Amino acid sequence: MSVNTFGHLFRVTTWGESHGPALGATVDGCPPGIPISEADLQVWLDRRKPGQNKFTTQRREDDAVEILSGVFEGRTTGTPIQLMIRNTDQRSKDYGDIAEKFRPGHADITYWQKYGIRDYRGGGRSSARETAARVAAGGIARAALAELVPGMTITGYMVGMGEHQIDRSSFDWDEIGRNPFWCPDADAVAVWSDYLEGLRKAGESVGAMIEVTVSGSPAGLGAPVYGKLDTDLAAAMMSINAVKGVEIGEGMAAARLRGSENADEIFRGNDGAPVFSSNHAGGILGGISTGQDIVVRFAVKPTSSILTPRKTITKSGEPTEIVTKGRHDPCVGIRAVPVAEAMAACVMLDHLLLDRGQTGGIRGPIG
């Protein structure tokens, strides 16, 4: 299996399986001298780890990260950083019944068709457990960004669950961390709780819509044609388990607008810097950041592991029925929020380093 690495200058390679002894990431290209500790990374992993409430899988993992290399006396050395997270609560017996069956909606059948072998214990490499390594790597990226662009913030939140959407007029940034859904609309939380509880008891699942906002990004990150910032952001989000669609700014809704509505008018601010009348572009024009908030949004499909019987076939091609046992998220989109933030951090740092290498930070003057 190849292509387990993403990034250009800031490169992350993840490794490990859901029910193996450990998983982790090798991070290469982090600038030297960045203050970092295991505790700094653990903060982000604790936001993603399973078993924190009744709305996520009840698998119990501490997700304790270990830094094995690349850090000396509390600072990065510029050499590869090896991160490891040990698995401690595997229940591989839960998957014995599916060793010969393909779970509908899962990668079981495509892994088998491609490789002729698959780790059926929780999906192996295709499991969402792999994203823990991404969050650890994202913690490294966040630490570097904090040193290089102190004003940048990366915030993820859920804007929709199934048929329910937030009320944008009630958007509250402070509310995001107060509820298990990372929801910025306090009124939606009670509705979503009842809705998801009913689905959980029925052995069902539901999809979600996640949004990530990057504030404080400098203008000029990204490059034309094949090096676009939005290209890499979209690819990063699309690589997350269960993501089926990604959009930037107005996204798909832009197809319903007129040119006079969609184009963000430009004015000169009091300090001489450009000011935009709106942000339909999601902070990116021609693949290059404008300095506005960067907004990326993606859809997460319903968790495919459900207690509702589904028709499938065996490896020998015989028709059968399957019920997926084990501990699963009724809405995997909840834990996708910190993963999306981590991926955004990795992409933003990568493009910051690319820009420094190509232009040295030089910008065209206005005024």
Salt bridges, closest charged atoms under 4 A:
ASP46 OD1 - LYS49 NZ 3.68
GLU61 OE2 - ARG59 NH2 2.95
GLU61 OE1 - ARG129 NH2 3.76
ASP63 OD2 - ARG48 NH2 3.18
ASP63 OD1 - ARG129 NH1 2.80
GLU66 OE2 - ARG86 NE 2.80
ASP89 OD2 - ARG327 NH1 2.81
ASP94 OD2 - ARG91 NE 3.05
ASP94 OD1 - LYS93 NZ 3.77
ASP97 OD2 - LYS325 NZ 3.40
GLU100 OE2 - LYS315 NZ 3.72
ASP108 OD2 - ARG103 NE 2.72
ASP108 OD1 - ARG118 NH1 3.66
ASP119 OD2 - ARG121 NH2 2.75
GLU130 OE1 - ARG134 NE 2.96
GLU163 OE2 - HIS164 NE2 3.73
ASP172 OD2 - ARG178 NH1 3.91
GLU175 OE1 - ARG178 NH1 3.28
GLU197 OE1 - LYS54 NZ 3.78
GLU197 OE2 - ARG200 NH2 2.86
GLU197 OE2 - LYS201 NZ 3.54
GLU211 OE1 - ARG168 NH2 2.75
GLU211 OE1 - ARG297 NE 2.69
ASP232 OD2 - HIS8 NE2 3.10
ASP232 OD2 - HIS351 NE2 2.75
GLU247 OE2 - ARG297 NH1 2.52
GLU250 OE1 - HIS280 ND1 2.72
ASP329 OD2 - ARG335 NH2 3.01
GLU341 OE1 - ARG47 NH1 2.59
GLU341 OE1 - ARG142 NH2 2.80
ASP355 OD2 - ARG363 NH2 2.80
